[in-house]
Amino acid sequence: MLNSKQRQYLKGQAHSLNPVILVGDAGLSDNLLAELDRTLAHHELIKVRLPAMERNERDSLAAEIVMRSGAEMVQMIGRVLVIYRASEKQRYSLP
């Protein structure tokens, strides 16, 4: 579980990142989840662009992504979700 200081640090690190996972209209397919797992294992901190949909649907999709990936939500601004999952070879040293 990230504390507020760690979350703030990761927000700063994510600011310059571009979304690397784009969720299409098909939603969370097995291939997308496998790619998400590989990307998190390599980068630890990523941005995910969600499809255009109602806010409550987007929130539930973001919650499902976080749950199924084993990551933690750092922030969500509009359609962009920032998630973090520590890997064996840590790239970020959290405060």
Gaussian input, Z-matrix of N, CA and C with variables (Angstrom, degrees):
# hf/3-21g

backbone

0 1
 N
 C     1     B1
 C     2     B2     1     A1
 N     3     B3     2     A2     1     D1
 C     4     B4     3     A3     2     D2
 C     5     B5     4     A4     3     D3
 N     6     B6     5     A5     4     D4
 C     7     B7     6     A6     5     D5
 C     8     B8     7     A7     6     D6
 N     9     B9     8     A8     7     D7
 C    10    B10     9     A9     8     D8
 C    11    B11    10    A10     9     D9
 N    12    B12    11    A11    10    D10
 C    13    B13    12    A12    11    D11
 C    14    B14    13    A13    12    D12
 N    15    B15    14    A14    13    D13
 C    16    B16    15    A15    14    D14
 C    17    B17    16    A16    15    D15
 N    18    B18    17    A17    16    D16
 C    19    B19    18    A18    17    D17
 C    20    B20    19    A19    18    D18
 N    21    B21    20    A20    19    D19
 C    22    B22    21    A21    20    D20
 C    23    B23    22    A22    21    D21
 N    24    B24    23    A23    22    D22
 C    25    B25    24    A24    23    D23
 C    26    B26    25    A25    24    D24
 N    27    B27    26    A26    25    D25
 C    28    B28    27    A27    26    D26
 C    29    B29    28    A28    27    D27
 N    30    B30    29    A29    28    D28
 C    31    B31    30    A30    29    D29
 C    32    B32    31    A31    30    D30
 N    33    B33    32    A32    31    D31
 C    34    B34    33    A33    32    D32
 C    35    B35    34    A34    33    D33
 N    36    B36    35    A35    34    D34
 C    37    B37    36    A36    35    D35
 C    38    B38    37    A37    36    D36
 N    39    B39    38    A38    37    D37
 C    40    B40    39    A39    38    D38
 C    41    B41    40    A40    39    D39
 N    42    B42    41    A41    40    D40
 C    43    B43    42    A42    41    D41
 C    44    B44    43    A43    42    D42
 N    45    B45    44    A44    43    D43
 C    46    B46    45    A45    44    D44
 C    47    B47    46    A46    45    D45
 N    48    B48    47    A47    46    D46
 C    49    B49    48    A48    47    D47
 C    50    B50    49    A49    48    D48
 N    51    B51    50    A50    49    D49
 C    52    B52    51    A51    50    D50
 C    53    B53    52    A52    51    D51
 N    54    B54    53    A53    52    D52
 C    55    B55    54    A54    53    D53
 C    56    B56    55    A55    54    D54
 N    57    B57    56    A56    55    D55
 C    58    B58    57    A57    56    D56
 C    59    B59    58    A58    57    D57
 N    60    B60    59    A59    58    D58
 C    61    B61    60    A60    59    D59
 C    62    B62    61    A61    60    D60
 N    63    B63    62    A62    61    D61
 C    64    B64    63    A63    62    D62
 C    65    B65    64    A64    63    D63
 N    66    B66    65    A65    64    D64
 C    67    B67    66    A66    65    D65
 C    68    B68    67    A67    66    D66
 N    69    B69    68    A68    67    D67
 C    70    B70    69    A69    68    D68
 C    71    B71    70    A70    69    D69
 N    72    B72    71    A71    70    D70
 C    73    B73    72    A72    71    D71
 C    74    B74    73    A73    72    D72
 N    75    B75    74    A74    73    D73
 C    76    B76    75    A75    74    D74
 C    77    B77    76    A76    75    D75
 N    78    B78    77    A77    76    D76
 C    79    B79    78    A78    77    D77
 C    80    B80    79    A79    78    D78
 N    81    B81    80    A80    79    D79
 C    82    B82    81    A81    80    D80
 C    83    B83    82    A82    81    D81
 N    84    B84    83    A83    82    D82
 C    85    B85    84    A84    83    D83
 C    86    B86    85    A85    84    D84
 N    87    B87    86    A86    85    D85
 C    88    B88    87    A87    86    D86
 C    89    B89    88    A88    87    D87
 N    90    B90    89    A89    88    D88
 C    91    B91    90    A90    89    D89
 C    92    B92    91    A91    90    D90
 N    93    B93    92    A92    91    D91
 C    94    B94    93    A93    92    D92
 C    95    B95    94    A94    93    D93
 N    96    B96    95    A95    94    D94
 C    97    B97    96    A96    95    D95
 C    98    B98    97    A97    96    D96
 N    99    B99    98    A98    97    D97
 C   100   B100    99    A99    98    D98
 C   101   B101   100   A100    99    D99
 N   102   B102   101   A101   100   D100
 C   103   B103   102   A102   101   D101
 C   104   B104   103   A103   102   D102
 N   105   B105   104   A104   103   D103
 C   106   B106   105   A105   104   D104
 C   107   B107   106   A106   105   D105
 N   108   B108   107   A107   106   D106
 C   109   B109   108   A108   107   D107
 C   110   B110   109   A109   108   D108
 N   111   B111   110   A110   109   D109
 C   112   B112   111   A111   110   D110
 C   113   B113   112   A112   111   D111
 N   114   B114   113   A113   112   D112
 C   115   B115   114   A114   113   D113
 C   116   B116   115   A115   114   D114
 N   117   B117   116   A116   115   D115
 C   118   B118   117   A117   116   D116
 C   119   B119   118   A118   117   D117
 N   120   B120   119   A119   118   D118
 C   121   B121   120   A120   119   D119
 C   122   B122   121   A121   120   D120
 N   123   B123   122   A122   121   D121
 C   124   B124   123   A123   122   D122
 C   125   B125   124   A124   123   D123
 N   126   B126   125   A125   124   D124
 C   127   B127   126   A126   125   D125
 C   128   B128   127   A127   126   D126
 N   129   B129   128   A128   127   D127
 C   130   B130   129   A129   128   D128
 C   131   B131   130   A130   129   D129
 N   132   B132   131   A131   130   D130
 C   133   B133   132   A132   131   D131
 C   134   B134   133   A133   132   D132
 N   135   B135   134   A134   133   D133
 C   136   B136   135   A135   134   D134
 C   137   B137   136   A136   135   D135
 N   138   B138   137   A137   136   D136
 C   139   B139   138   A138   137   D137
 C   140   B140   139   A139   138   D138
 N   141   B141   140   A140   139   D139
 C   142   B142   141   A141   140   D140
 C   143   B143   142   A142   141   D141
 N   144   B144   143   A143   142   D142
 C   145   B145   144   A144   143   D143
 C   146   B146   145   A145   144   D144
 N   147   B147   146   A146   145   D145
 C   148   B148   147   A147   146   D146
 C   149   B149   148   A148   147   D147
 N   150   B150   149   A149   148   D148
 C   151   B151   150   A150   149   D149
 C   152   B152   151   A151   150   D150
 N   153   B153   152   A152   151   D151
 C   154   B154   153   A153   152   D152
 C   155   B155   154   A154   153   D153
 N   156   B156   155   A155   154   D154
 C   157   B157   156   A156   155   D155
 C   158   B158   157   A157   156   D156
 N   159   B159   158   A158   157   D157
 C   160   B160   159   A159   158   D158
 C   161   B161   160   A160   159   D159
 N   162   B162   161   A161   160   D160
 C   163   B163   162   A162   161   D161
 C   164   B164   163   A163   162   D162
 N   165   B165   164   A164   163   D163
 C   166   B166   165   A165   164   D164
 C   167   B167   166   A166   165   D165
 N   168   B168   167   A167   166   D166
 C   169   B169   168   A168   167   D167
 C   170   B170   169   A169   168   D168
 N   171   B171   170   A170   169   D169
 C   172   B172   171   A171   170   D170
 C   173   B173   172   A172   171   D171
 N   174   B174   173   A173   172   D172
 C   175   B175   174   A174   173   D173
 C   176   B176   175   A175   174   D174
 N   177   B177   176   A176   175   D175
 C   178   B178   177   A177   176   D176
 C   179   B179   178   A178   177   D177
 N   180   B180   179   A179   178   D178
 C   181   B181   180   A180   179   D179
 C   182   B182   181   A181   180   D180
 N   183   B183   182   A182   181   D181
 C   184   B184   183   A183   182   D182
 C   185   B185   184   A184   183   D183
 N   186   B186   185   A185   184   D184
 C   187   B187   186   A186   185   D185
 C   188   B188   187   A187   186   D186
 N   189   B189   188   A188   187   D187
 C   190   B190   189   A189   188   D188
 C   191   B191   190   A190   189   D189
 N   192   B192   191   A191   190   D190
 C   193   B193   192   A192   191   D191
 C   194   B194   193   A193   192   D192
 N   195   B195   194   A194   193   D193
 C   196   B196   195   A195   194   D194
 C   197   B197   196   A196   195   D195
 N   198   B198   197   A197   196   D196
 C   199   B199   198   A198   197   D197
 C   200   B200   199   A199   198   D198
 N   201   B201   200   A200   199   D199
 C   202   B202   201   A201   200   D200
 C   203   B203   202   A202   201   D201
 N   204   B204   203   A203   202   D202
 C   205   B205   204   A204   203   D203
 C   206   B206   205   A205   204   D204
 N   207   B207   206   A206   205   D205
 C   208   B208   207   A207   206   D206
 C   209   B209   208   A208   207   D207
 N   210   B210   209   A209   208   D208
 C   211   B211   210   A210   209   D209
 C   212   B212   211   A211   210   D210
 N   213   B213   212   A212   211   D211
 C   214   B214   213   A213   212   D212
 C   215   B215   214   A214   213   D213
 N   216   B216   215   A215   214   D214
 C   217   B217   216   A216   215   D215
 C   218   B218   217   A217   216   D216
 N   219   B219   218   A218   217   D217
 C   220   B220   219   A219   218   D218
 C   221   B221   220   A220   219   D219
 N   222   B222   221   A221   220   D220
 C   223   B223   222   A222   221   D221
 C   224   B224   223   A223   222   D222
 N   225   B225   224   A224   223   D223
 C   226   B226   225   A225   224   D224
 C   227   B227   226   A226   225   D225
 N   228   B228   227   A227   226   D226
 C   229   B229   228   A228   227   D227
 C   230   B230   229   A229   228   D228
 N   231   B231   230   A230   229   D229
 C   232   B232   231   A231   230   D230
 C   233   B233   232   A232   231   D231
 N   234   B234   233   A233   232   D232
 C   235   B235   234   A234   233   D233
 C   236   B236   235   A235   234   D234
 N   237   B237   236   A236   235   D235
 C   238   B238   237   A237   236   D236
 C   239   B239   238   A238   237   D237
 N   240   B240   239   A239   238   D238
 C   241   B241   240   A240   239   D239
 C   242   B242   241   A241   240   D240
 N   243   B243   242   A242   241   D241
 C   244   B244   243   A243   242   D242
 C   245   B245   244   A244   243   D243
 N   246   B246   245   A245   244   D244
 C   247   B247   246   A246   245   D245
 C   248   B248   247   A247   246   D246
 N   249   B249   248   A248   247   D247
 C   250   B250   249   A249   248   D248
 C   251   B251   250   A250   249   D249
 N   252   B252   251   A251   250   D250
 C   253   B253   252   A252   251   D251
 C   254   B254   253   A253   252   D252
 N   255   B255   254   A254   253   D253
 C   256   B256   255   A255   254   D254
 C   257   B257   256   A256   255   D255
 N   258   B258   257   A257   256   D256
 C   259   B259   258   A258   257   D257
 C   260   B260   259   A259   258   D258
 N   261   B261   260   A260   259   D259
 C   262   B262   261   A261   260   D260
 C   263   B263   262   A262   261   D261
 N   264   B264   263   A263   262   D262
 C   265   B265   264   A264   263   D263
 C   266   B266   265   A265   264   D264
 N   267   B267   266   A266   265   D265
 C   268   B268   267   A267   266   D266
 C   269   B269   268   A268   267   D267
 N   270   B270   269   A269   268   D268
 C   271   B271   270   A270   269   D269
 C   272   B272   271   A271   270   D270
 N   273   B273   272   A272   271   D271
 C   274   B274   273   A273   272   D272
 C   275   B275   274   A274   273   D273
 N   276   B276   275   A275   274   D274
 C   277   B277   276   A276   275   D275
 C   278   B278   277   A277   276   D276
 N   279   B279   278   A278   277   D277
 C   280   B280   279   A279   278   D278
 C   281   B281   280   A280   279   D279
 N   282   B282   281   A281   280   D280
 C   283   B283   282   A282   281   D281
 C   284   B284   283   A283   282   D282

   B1=1.4508
   B2=1.5232
   B3=1.2988
   B4=1.4637
   B5=1.5277
   B6=1.3326
   B7=1.4557
   B8=1.5292
   B9=1.3131
   B10=1.4622
   B11=1.5272
   B12=1.3186
   B13=1.4656
   B14=1.5356
   B15=1.3273
   B16=1.4654
   B17=1.5269
   B18=1.3098
   B19=1.4678
   B20=1.5345
   B21=1.3274
   B22=1.4673
   B23=1.5246
   B24=1.3403
   B25=1.4648
   B26=1.5307
   B27=1.3403
   B28=1.4642
   B29=1.5284
   B30=1.3224
   B31=1.4609
   B32=1.5270
   B33=1.3200
   B34=1.4625
   B35=1.5155
   B36=1.3256
   B37=1.4595
   B38=1.5269
   B39=1.3242
   B40=1.4692
   B41=1.5213
   B42=1.3161
   B43=1.4653
   B44=1.5317
   B45=1.3149
   B46=1.4683
   B47=1.5274
   B48=1.3201
   B49=1.4647
   B50=1.5254
   B51=1.3109
   B52=1.4623
   B53=1.5227
   B54=1.3379
   B55=1.4671
   B56=1.5303
   B57=1.3267
   B58=1.4634
   B59=1.5236
   B60=1.3073
   B61=1.4684
   B62=1.5230
   B63=1.3158
   B64=1.4588
   B65=1.5265
   B66=1.3196
   B67=1.4576
   B68=1.5170
   B69=1.3178
   B70=1.4579
   B71=1.5102
   B72=1.3171
   B73=1.4592
   B74=1.5246
   B75=1.3376
   B76=1.4655
   B77=1.5245
   B78=1.3243
   B79=1.4642
   B80=1.5162
   B81=1.3193
   B82=1.4606
   B83=1.5235
   B84=1.2978
   B85=1.4632
   B86=1.5312
   B87=1.3248
   B88=1.4648
   B89=1.5221
   B90=1.3322
   B91=1.4658
   B92=1.5218
   B93=1.3268
   B94=1.4529
   B95=1.5249
   B96=1.3226
   B97=1.4628
   B98=1.5259
   B99=1.3227
   B100=1.4649
   B101=1.5267
   B102=1.3233
   B103=1.4680
   B104=1.5245
   B105=1.3100
   B106=1.4589
   B107=1.5252
   B108=1.3321
   B109=1.4654
   B110=1.5256
   B111=1.3272
   B112=1.4750
   B113=1.5260
   B114=1.3190
   B115=1.4584
   B116=1.5284
   B117=1.3208
   B118=1.4611
   B119=1.5242
   B120=1.3239
   B121=1.4644
   B122=1.5245
   B123=1.3214
   B124=1.4653
   B125=1.5243
   B126=1.3383
   B127=1.4685
   B128=1.5228
   B129=1.3091
   B130=1.4639
   B131=1.5284
   B132=1.3171
   B133=1.4594
   B134=1.5236
   B135=1.3318
   B136=1.4661
   B137=1.5248
   B138=1.3331
   B139=1.4636
   B140=1.5228
   B141=1.3316
   B142=1.4602
   B143=1.5257
   B144=1.3248
   B145=1.4713
   B146=1.5237
   B147=1.3183
   B148=1.4596
   B149=1.5245
   B150=1.3302
   B151=1.4731
   B152=1.5296
   B153=1.3254
   B154=1.4646
   B155=1.5206
   B156=1.3161
   B157=1.4637
   B158=1.5223
   B159=1.3037
   B160=1.4593
   B161=1.5270
   B162=1.3239
   B163=1.4650
   B164=1.5336
   B165=1.3248
   B166=1.4647
   B167=1.5237
   B168=1.3279
   B169=1.4640
   B170=1.5225
   B171=1.3411
   B172=1.4582
   B173=1.5350
   B174=1.3340
   B175=1.4666
   B176=1.5184
   B177=1.3352
   B178=1.4640
   B179=1.5260
   B180=1.3469
   B181=1.4632
   B182=1.5269
   B183=1.3285
   B184=1.4688
   B185=1.5242
   B186=1.3271
   B187=1.4652
   B188=1.5252
   B189=1.3204
   B190=1.4558
   B191=1.5334
   B192=1.3348
   B193=1.4678
   B194=1.5199
   B195=1.3172
   B196=1.4633
   B197=1.5277
   B198=1.3186
   B199=1.4589
   B200=1.5367
   B201=1.3151
   B202=1.4695
   B203=1.5227
   B204=1.3354
   B205=1.4618
   B206=1.5184
   B207=1.3268
   B208=1.4593
   B209=1.5170
   B210=1.3247
   B211=1.4651
   B212=1.5258
   B213=1.3213
   B214=1.4627
   B215=1.5185
   B216=1.3247
   B217=1.4533
   B218=1.5256
   B219=1.3235
   B220=1.4594
   B221=1.5174
   B222=1.3314
   B223=1.4600
   B224=1.5215
   B225=1.3317
   B226=1.4549
   B227=1.5201
   B228=1.3135
   B229=1.4595
   B230=1.5176
   B231=1.3191
   B232=1.4619
   B233=1.5129
   B234=1.3284
   B235=1.4646
   B236=1.5218
   B237=1.3308
   B238=1.4603
   B239=1.5236
   B240=1.3137
   B241=1.4534
   B242=1.5211
   B243=1.3222
   B244=1.4650
   B245=1.5234
   B246=1.3522
   B247=1.4642
   B248=1.5261
   B249=1.3306
   B250=1.4660
   B251=1.5241
   B252=1.3269
   B253=1.4634
   B254=1.5194
   B255=1.3226
   B256=1.4576
   B257=1.5284
   B258=1.3235
   B259=1.4678
   B260=1.5232
   B261=1.3312
   B262=1.4652
   B263=1.5243
   B264=1.3267
   B265=1.4587
   B266=1.5361
   B267=1.3174
   B268=1.4535
   B269=1.5151
   B270=1.3261
   B271=1.4561
   B272=1.5152
   B273=1.3239
   B274=1.4508
   B275=1.5240
   B276=1.3331
   B277=1.4545
   B278=1.5297
   B279=1.3023
   B280=1.4648
   B281=1.5113
   B282=1.3448
   B283=1.4710
   B284=1.5170
   A1=109.27
   A2=115.88
   A3=121.17
   A4=110.15
   A5=115.84
   A6=118.49
   A7=108.60
   A8=117.50
   A9=120.45
   A10=112.22
   A11=117.66
   A12=120.72
   A13=110.31
   A14=117.14
   A15=121.49
   A16=110.41
   A17=116.12
   A18=120.86
   A19=109.99
   A20=117.18
   A21=121.21
   A22=110.59
   A23=117.10
   A24=121.80
   A25=110.50
   A26=116.64
   A27=120.82
   A28=112.00
   A29=118.04
   A30=120.85
   A31=110.04
   A32=115.85
   A33=120.14
   A34=111.95
   A35=117.32
   A36=121.73
   A37=111.10
   A38=117.09
   A39=121.65
   A40=112.92
   A41=116.89
   A42=120.17
   A43=112.69
   A44=117.38
   A45=120.40
   A46=113.49
   A47=118.03
   A48=120.71
   A49=111.40
   A50=115.26
   A51=121.64
   A52=108.83
   A53=118.52
   A54=119.91
   A55=110.82
   A56=116.53
   A57=120.87
   A58=112.04
   A59=117.35
   A60=122.04
   A61=107.00
   A62=116.02
   A63=121.59
   A64=108.37
   A65=116.50
   A66=121.24
   A67=107.26
   A68=116.06
   A69=120.83
   A70=112.13
   A71=115.14
   A72=120.59
   A73=112.32
   A74=117.22
   A75=121.35
   A76=112.04
   A77=117.11
   A78=120.14
   A79=112.48
   A80=115.44
   A81=121.35
   A82=111.03
   A83=116.31
   A84=120.55
   A85=108.43
   A86=116.06
   A87=120.49
   A88=111.10
   A89=116.76
   A90=120.20
   A91=111.56
   A92=116.78
   A93=119.96
   A94=110.85
   A95=117.22
   A96=120.59
   A97=111.86
   A98=117.32
   A99=120.50
   A100=110.38
   A101=116.71
   A102=120.88
   A103=110.83
   A104=116.91
   A105=121.73
   A106=110.63
   A107=116.64
   A108=121.26
   A109=111.02
   A110=117.39
   A111=121.18
   A112=111.46
   A113=116.01
   A114=120.50
   A115=111.35
   A116=117.08
   A117=120.18
   A118=111.62
   A119=116.95
   A120=120.31
   A121=110.82
   A122=116.31
   A123=120.26
   A124=112.77
   A125=117.15
   A126=120.97
   A127=114.97
   A128=119.15
   A129=126.29
   A130=113.97
   A131=117.53
   A132=122.19
   A133=108.12
   A134=116.36
   A135=119.04
   A136=110.76
   A137=113.79
   A138=121.31
   A139=107.78
   A140=115.00
   A141=122.57
   A142=107.54
   A143=116.96
   A144=120.44
   A145=108.34
   A146=114.71
   A147=121.59
   A148=109.80
   A149=117.03
   A150=119.51
   A151=111.16
   A152=115.25
   A153=120.67
   A154=108.62
   A155=115.54
   A156=121.86
   A157=108.26
   A158=116.00
   A159=120.45
   A160=110.37
   A161=116.32
   A162=121.29
   A163=112.78
   A164=117.87
   A165=119.41
   A166=111.68
   A167=117.72
   A168=121.08
   A169=110.34
   A170=116.06
   A171=121.66
   A172=110.65
   A173=116.51
   A174=120.57
   A175=111.77
   A176=116.73
   A177=119.18
   A178=111.09
   A179=117.96
   A180=120.95
   A181=109.98
   A182=117.46
   A183=121.31
   A184=110.70
   A185=117.11
   A186=120.93
   A187=111.01
   A188=116.76
   A189=120.54
   A190=111.27
   A191=117.25
   A192=120.82
   A193=110.23
   A194=116.57
   A195=121.10
   A196=110.55
   A197=116.78
   A198=121.10
   A199=111.60
   A200=116.87
   A201=120.41
   A202=113.08
   A203=117.55
   A204=119.82
   A205=112.68
   A206=117.57
   A207=120.42
   A208=112.49
   A209=116.33
   A210=121.30
   A211=109.48
   A212=114.60
   A213=120.73
   A214=109.02
   A215=115.54
   A216=119.57
   A217=108.84
   A218=115.33
   A219=121.20
   A220=108.80
   A221=116.01
   A222=121.12
   A223=109.97
   A224=114.25
   A225=120.20
   A226=107.26
   A227=114.65
   A228=120.91
   A229=107.09
   A230=115.83
   A231=120.13
   A232=110.79
   A233=116.30
   A234=121.50
   A235=112.43
   A236=118.19
   A237=121.06
   A238=109.91
   A239=114.86
   A240=123.57
   A241=108.48
   A242=117.30
   A243=122.02
   A244=106.99
   A245=115.57
   A246=119.87
   A247=110.11
   A248=114.52
   A249=121.83
   A250=109.25
   A251=114.89
   A252=121.01
   A253=107.01
   A254=116.62
   A255=120.73
   A256=109.44
   A257=115.44
   A258=120.25
   A259=108.73
   A260=115.66
   A261=120.12
   A262=111.27
   A263=116.17
   A264=121.60
   A265=106.96
   A266=116.23
   A267=120.60
   A268=112.92
   A269=115.99
   A270=122.65
   A271=111.54
   A272=117.18
   A273=122.22
   A274=109.11
   A275=116.69
   A276=119.24
   A277=106.98
   A278=114.70
   A279=121.01
   A280=110.38
   A281=116.46
   A282=119.80
   A283=111.74
   D1=126.81
   D2=-179.99
   D3=-79.97
   D4=136.70
   D5=173.13
   D6=-89.16
   D7=176.13
   D8=-173.64
   D9=-65.98
   D10=-34.54
   D11=179.51
   D12=-67.40
   D13=-42.43
   D14=178.27
   D15=-65.72
   D16=-42.67
   D17=179.85
   D18=-61.64
   D19=-42.72
   D20=179.48
   D21=-63.75
   D22=-41.20
   D23=178.18
   D24=-61.51
   D25=-45.54
   D26=-179.14
   D27=-67.29
   D28=-33.75
   D29=175.55
   D30=-60.23
   D31=-42.86
   D32=178.41
   D33=-64.15
   D34=-40.11
   D35=179.41
   D36=-68.09
   D37=-33.88
   D38=-176.47
   D39=-80.29
   D40=-14.84
   D41=-174.23
   D42=-53.45
   D43=-42.46
   D44=-175.58
   D45=-89.28
   D46=-1.27
   D47=-179.23
   D48=-78.06
   D49=150.39
   D50=171.83
   D51=-101.45
   D52=151.84
   D53=177.19
   D54=-60.55
   D55=130.54
   D56=-179.89
   D57=-106.63
   D58=-18.25
   D59=176.64
   D60=-117.83
   D61=127.06
   D62=178.06
   D63=-116.06
   D64=115.32
   D65=179.05
   D66=-85.44
   D67=120.95
   D68=-179.16
   D69=-90.38
   D70=-168.19
   D71=-179.53
   D72=-66.92
   D73=-20.58
   D74=179.18
   D75=-71.56
   D76=-16.83
   D77=177.86
   D78=81.68
   D79=-146.57
   D80=-175.78
   D81=-89.99
   D82=90.86
   D83=176.93
   D84=-86.99
   D85=167.88
   D86=177.64
   D87=-62.08
   D88=-38.75
   D89=178.86
   D90=-64.74
   D91=-40.66
   D92=179.27
   D93=-65.27
   D94=-41.41
   D95=178.80
   D96=-66.34
   D97=-36.08
   D98=176.94
   D99=-66.35
   D100=-42.61
   D101=177.59
   D102=-65.26
   D103=-39.30
   D104=177.31
   D105=-61.48
   D106=-42.74
   D107=178.83
   D108=-63.25
   D109=-45.42
   D110=178.83
   D111=-62.94
   D112=-42.45
   D113=-178.30
   D114=-66.77
   D115=-42.05
   D116=177.14
   D117=-64.84
   D118=-38.33
   D119=179.46
   D120=-63.55
   D121=-32.99
   D122=-178.01
   D123=-86.72
   D124=-44.65
   D125=-172.54
   D126=-99.99
   D127=-23.97
   D128=-175.87
   D129=69.88
   D130=-48.19
   D131=-177.02
   D132=-118.56
   D133=118.51
   D134=-177.02
   D135=-137.98
   D136=162.38
   D137=172.00
   D138=-108.72
   D139=139.44
   D140=178.39
   D141=-121.68
   D142=126.22
   D143=177.05
   D144=-93.97
   D145=125.60
   D146=-178.72
   D147=-95.32
   D148=156.74
   D149=179.77
   D150=-72.25
   D151=161.99
   D152=176.97
   D153=-70.58
   D154=120.06
   D155=179.22
   D156=-160.31
   D157=175.37
   D158=178.08
   D159=-61.37
   D160=151.57
   D161=-175.44
   D162=-58.68
   D163=-44.38
   D164=-178.52
   D165=-66.60
   D166=-34.14
   D167=175.67
   D168=-67.41
   D169=-40.69
   D170=178.99
   D171=-64.54
   D172=-40.85
   D173=178.04
   D174=-63.22
   D175=-41.79
   D176=179.96
   D177=-70.84
   D178=-34.43
   D179=175.71
   D180=-65.39
   D181=-42.15
   D182=178.02
   D183=-62.31
   D184=-42.10
   D185=178.68
   D186=-63.62
   D187=-38.79
   D188=178.65
   D189=-67.66
   D190=-40.01
   D191=176.72
   D192=-60.63
   D193=-45.91
   D194=-179.95
   D195=-62.14
   D196=-45.82
   D197=-178.23
   D198=-64.73
   D199=-47.55
   D200=-175.00
   D201=-74.78
   D202=-22.10
   D203=179.58
   D204=-92.39
   D205=-14.64
   D206=-177.22
   D207=74.47
   D208=17.74
   D209=-179.12
   D210=-96.86
   D211=178.07
   D212=175.09
   D213=-119.76
   D214=140.67
   D215=178.74
   D216=-76.75
   D217=128.42
   D218=175.36
   D219=-90.54
   D220=-50.18
   D221=176.35
   D222=-164.66
   D223=163.91
   D224=173.88
   D225=-139.18
   D226=120.22
   D227=178.24
   D228=-121.33
   D229=113.37
   D230=-178.26
   D231=60.60
   D232=-119.16
   D233=-178.30
   D234=-98.63
   D235=6.70
   D236=-177.18
   D237=-109.00
   D238=122.58
   D239=-179.76
   D240=-107.04
   D241=131.64
   D242=176.22
   D243=-109.77
   D244=123.51
   D245=-179.88
   D246=-128.01
   D247=156.01
   D248=-177.96
   D249=-135.93
   D250=136.48
   D251=171.84
   D252=-143.96
   D253=119.74
   D254=-179.00
   D255=-64.62
   D256=141.96
   D257=177.05
   D258=-114.06
   D259=175.94
   D260=-179.43
   D261=-60.71
   D262=-41.58
   D263=179.31
   D264=-100.41
   D265=87.66
   D266=-173.11
   D267=-66.31
   D268=130.46
   D269=178.55
   D270=-94.54
   D271=-23.87
   D272=-177.76
   D273=-119.99
   D274=129.37
   D275=174.51
   D276=-98.36
   D277=108.35
   D278=-175.12
   D279=-73.18
   D280=142.26
   D281=178.05
   D282=-67.54

